[in-house]
């Protein structure tokens, strides 16, 4: 590891950034260095401008990818190298307002039924039934289960920990699955480490995403779904069941109620209010 990279990582550690964020930000600087073909400390402001034009016009990077690149590079130059470049204030991608894909309860059931490997099936079921992010579900520990209070302790994004309700059936599934590996630490140990006497690592997020993708293809449902779709579906199903928006916000760990409010546009009740007026409009056609 180069001294410059080590200094950047130390700067991020001092500010309490997660290991995942550190990795993403350091990778963003490495990719910039690879593009300009010299060290990042020798990059000029014009080269920086050209790099973000390359991401937008040639590579056509998604907004989320460009945002991570910008945040990582901006951190490096503003905090590690102490450079205040106006370009870093001008390259932020335009905001997007996309509605998430939501599955019906039956579609969720179909997808989970197609997951045949127990560790993936139980983990994905837990992610849906507790409204978790992928990393939150894959990294669950035995100590996170509070069966007396029927809640899970979630190590949330941005160090915003929270408790989420634990359905009885999910607790049963977790207990049944734990008996198959008896890891003293992880609820979902990586499959290759099951059966070992010493504690293994947690389930790999990429493997979990791939397992869901394989199962989803088998359903032949024409929606673009991924693991995070289970979380969107959970929130929408709770809203359809009459759970208050503020409570759903707390369960999901959203900072702003505006983030949670997007699900109000996706509920069956909202759609049903349009059915009769639309049918009236179409009668004359």
HUWOPE-V575981 format. One record per residue. N is the residue number from 1. NEAR is the number of other ideal C-beta (glycine too) atoms within 10 Angstrom. D_LAST is the distance of its C-alpha to the last C-alpha in Angstrom with 2 decimals. Layout:
BEGIN
n: [N & N]
near: [NEAR & NEAR]
d_last: [D_LAST & D_LAST]
END
This chain:
BEGIN
n: [1 & 2 & 3 & 4 & 5 & 6 & 7 & 8 & 9 & 10 & 11 & 12 & 13 & 14 & 15 & 16 & 17 & 18 & 19 & 20 & 21 & 22 & 23 & 24 & 25 & 26 & 27 & 28 & 29 & 30 & 31 & 32 & 33 & 34 & 35 & 36 & 37 & 38 & 39 & 40 & 41 & 42 & 43 & 44 & 45 & 46 & 47 & 48 & 49 & 50 & 51 & 52 & 53 & 54 & 55 & 56 & 57 & 58 & 59 & 60 & 61 & 62 & 63 & 64 & 65 & 66 & 67 & 68 & 69 & 70 & 71 & 72 & 73 & 74 & 75 & 76 & 77 & 78 & 79 & 80 & 81 & 82 & 83 & 84 & 85 & 86 & 87 & 88 & 89 & 90 & 91 & 92 & 93 & 94 & 95 & 96 & 97 & 98 & 99 & 100 & 101 & 102 & 103 & 104 & 105 & 106 & 107 & 108 & 109 & 110 & 111 & 112 & 113 & 114 & 115 & 116 & 117 & 118 & 119 & 120 & 121 & 122 & 123 & 124 & 125 & 126 & 127 & 128 & 129 & 130 & 131 & 132 & 133 & 134 & 135 & 136 & 137 & 138 & 139 & 140 & 141 & 142 & 143 & 144 & 145 & 146 & 147 & 148 & 149 & 150 & 151 & 152 & 153 & 154 & 155 & 156 & 157 & 158 & 159 & 160 & 161 & 162 & 163 & 164 & 165 & 166 & 167 & 168 & 169 & 170 & 171 & 172 & 173 & 174 & 175 & 176 & 177 & 178 & 179 & 180 & 181 & 182 & 183 & 184 & 185 & 186 & 187 & 188 & 189 & 190 & 191 & 192 & 193 & 194 & 195 & 196 & 197 & 198 & 199 & 200 & 201 & 202 & 203 & 204 & 205 & 206 & 207 & 208 & 209 & 210 & 211 & 212 & 213 & 214 & 215 & 216 & 217 & 218 & 219 & 220 & 221 & 222 & 223 & 224 & 225 & 226 & 227 & 228 & 229 & 230 & 231 & 232 & 233 & 234 & 235 & 236 & 237 & 238 & 239 & 240 & 241 & 242 & 243 & 244 & 245 & 246 & 247 & 248 & 249 & 250 & 251 & 252 & 253 & 254 & 255 & 256 & 257 & 258 & 259 & 260 & 261 & 262 & 263 & 264 & 265 & 266 & 267 & 268 & 269 & 270 & 271 & 272 & 273 & 274 & 275 & 276 & 277 & 278 & 279 & 280 & 281 & 282 & 283 & 284 & 285]
near: [7 & 12 & 7 & 16 & 16 & 11 & 14 & 22 & 18 & 12 & 16 & 22 & 12 & 9 & 10 & 9 & 18 & 15 & 10 & 11 & 18 & 18 & 14 & 15 & 23 & 19 & 13 & 22 & 22 & 14 & 15 & 21 & 19 & 10 & 16 & 15 & 7 & 11 & 10 & 24 & 14 & 9 & 22 & 11 & 13 & 9 & 16 & 22 & 16 & 14 & 21 & 21 & 11 & 12 & 21 & 14 & 9 & 8 & 12 & 9 & 17 & 12 & 14 & 10 & 14 & 19 & 14 & 17 & 23 & 17 & 16 & 24 & 24 & 20 & 22 & 25 & 22 & 13 & 15 & 19 & 14 & 7 & 15 & 8 & 18 & 8 & 18 & 20 & 9 & 9 & 19 & 14 & 17 & 5 & 7 & 8 & 5 & 7 & 10 & 15 & 14 & 23 & 23 & 14 & 11 & 9 & 17 & 21 & 13 & 17 & 23 & 20 & 12 & 16 & 21 & 11 & 14 & 16 & 22 & 23 & 19 & 22 & 28 & 25 & 21 & 25 & 24 & 24 & 21 & 22 & 23 & 28 & 19 & 21 & 18 & 22 & 28 & 27 & 19 & 25 & 15 & 13 & 10 & 18 & 19 & 13 & 12 & 6 & 10 & 14 & 16 & 25 & 17 & 22 & 15 & 16 & 16 & 11 & 9 & 11 & 12 & 15 & 15 & 19 & 15 & 21 & 13 & 9 & 10 & 19 & 17 & 10 & 18 & 22 & 11 & 11 & 18 & 17 & 8 & 12 & 18 & 11 & 21 & 10 & 12 & 22 & 25 & 26 & 22 & 16 & 16 & 11 & 16 & 16 & 11 & 11 & 5 & 7 & 12 & 17 & 13 & 21 & 25 & 14 & 16 & 10 & 16 & 23 & 17 & 13 & 21 & 26 & 13 & 14 & 21 & 22 & 11 & 14 & 17 & 7 & 15 & 5 & 12 & 8 & 22 & 13 & 24 & 16 & 21 & 28 & 20 & 21 & 24 & 24 & 25 & 22 & 21 & 20 & 21 & 16 & 8 & 7 & 13 & 10 & 14 & 10 & 12 & 20 & 19 & 13 & 21 & 21 & 20 & 17 & 11 & 8 & 11 & 9 & 12 & 21 & 14 & 16 & 25 & 12 & 11 & 19 & 17 & 12 & 10 & 13 & 10 & 9 & 8 & 9 & 9 & 9 & 9 & 8 & 9 & 9 & 9 & 8 & 6 & 5 & 4]
d_last: [69.13 & 69.89 & 71.46 & 68.52 & 65.95 & 68.22 & 68.45 & 64.67 & 64.30 & 67.03 & 65.31 & 62.12 & 64.15 & 65.81 & 62.42 & 61.40 & 58.71 & 57.75 & 59.01 & 55.48 & 55.04 & 58.49 & 57.65 & 54.35 & 55.98 & 59.03 & 56.89 & 54.94 & 58.29 & 59.45 & 56.35 & 56.99 & 60.61 & 59.64 & 57.38 & 60.12 & 62.81 & 65.33 & 66.00 & 63.50 & 66.33 & 66.67 & 62.99 & 62.51 & 59.76 & 58.48 & 58.33 & 56.36 & 53.84 & 53.56 & 53.06 & 50.00 & 48.59 & 49.23 & 47.35 & 44.32 & 44.24 & 45.92 & 45.75 & 42.34 & 43.37 & 40.94 & 41.18 & 43.00 & 45.52 & 46.22 & 46.64 & 49.21 & 51.02 & 51.14 & 52.42 & 55.08 & 56.29 & 56.26 & 58.33 & 60.80 & 61.44 & 61.36 & 63.25 & 65.32 & 66.21 & 65.79 & 63.95 & 61.67 & 59.38 & 56.66 & 54.57 & 54.00 & 52.24 & 49.89 & 48.53 & 46.45 & 42.98 & 39.93 & 38.39 & 35.33 & 32.73 & 31.41 & 30.03 & 31.98 & 30.72 & 30.86 & 31.39 & 30.61 & 33.72 & 33.24 & 32.97 & 36.17 & 37.86 & 36.96 & 38.26 & 41.50 & 42.12 & 42.24 & 45.04 & 48.21 & 50.98 & 52.03 & 52.80 & 49.37 & 47.52 & 49.38 & 49.15 & 45.37 & 45.00 & 47.15 & 45.16 & 41.93 & 43.52 & 45.36 & 42.93 & 45.44 & 45.45 & 46.65 & 50.18 & 50.48 & 49.80 & 51.92 & 54.82 & 55.09 & 58.70 & 60.30 & 61.55 & 58.00 & 57.31 & 58.28 & 57.94 & 59.73 & 57.05 & 54.23 & 53.30 & 53.40 & 55.15 & 53.09 & 54.74 & 51.81 & 50.75 & 52.88 & 55.50 & 53.28 & 54.30 & 52.55 & 52.41 & 49.33 & 48.93 & 49.98 & 48.22 & 50.69 & 49.21 & 49.42 & 53.06 & 53.73 & 52.26 & 54.33 & 57.48 & 56.96 & 56.35 & 59.27 & 61.63 & 60.89 & 62.31 & 64.10 & 63.95 & 65.80 & 63.52 & 60.05 & 57.37 & 55.88 & 58.75 & 58.03 & 58.04 & 60.99 & 63.14 & 62.50 & 65.67 & 67.99 & 70.44 & 69.97 & 66.77 & 64.23 & 61.55 & 58.01 & 55.01 & 53.85 & 50.46 & 49.63 & 50.41 & 48.21 & 45.27 & 45.87 & 46.04 & 42.67 & 41.14 & 42.55 & 41.24 & 37.75 & 37.55 & 38.48 & 35.50 & 33.12 & 30.63 & 28.68 & 29.63 & 32.45 & 34.87 & 38.55 & 41.14 & 40.07 & 36.58 & 38.40 & 39.51 & 36.03 & 34.77 & 37.75 & 37.05 & 33.38 & 34.33 & 37.01 & 34.66 & 32.24 & 35.36 & 36.11 & 39.00 & 39.71 & 38.82 & 42.47 & 43.78 & 41.44 & 42.66 & 46.24 & 45.61 & 43.98 & 46.70 & 44.47 & 46.38 & 43.53 & 40.95 & 38.44 & 38.73 & 37.91 & 35.12 & 32.86 & 32.33 & 30.67 & 27.56 & 27.62 & 28.00 & 25.78 & 26.03 & 24.55 & 21.59 & 21.08 & 20.85 & 17.57 & 15.92 & 15.15 & 13.86 & 11.54 & 10.29 & 9.87 & 7.91 & 5.33 & 5.60 & 3.81 & 0.00]
END
